[in-house]
Amino acid sequence: MRLKEGRDHQVYEVLDLHLEPELERRMMALGLTAGTRIEIVNNQKKGAVIVKFRGARFAFGRRIADQIQVKEAAGWGNTAG
């Protein structure tokens, strides 16, 4: 599934990033790589997707959130990082 399809307050595991090389390097520098646990803080289906990973919050535009593949993270409670 894509990150933009996720539900509020659910934790997901990043499977893959399908971003432009420069943007993918930036995401990797922030710590967003395959295997990272990411919590959706707010996804109202319009505007930015607010996420939390590695102890920080970020706002991703819908275009970026559409290009991040995730799966539900089993056994990780309701918080990421």
HELIX and SHEET records of a PDB file:
HELIX    1   1 LEU A    3  GLU A    5  5                                   3    
HELIX    2   2 PRO A   21  LEU A   30  1                                  10    
HELIX    3   3 ARG A   62  ALA A   65  1                                   4    
SHEET    1   A 5 ALA A  56  PHE A  60  0                                        
SHEET    2   A 5 VAL A  49  PHE A  53 -1                                        
SHEET    3   A 5 ARG A  37  ASN A  42 -1                                        
SHEET    4   A 5 VAL A  11  LEU A  17 -1                                        
SHEET    5   A 5 ILE A  68  GLU A  72 -1                                        
END                                                                             
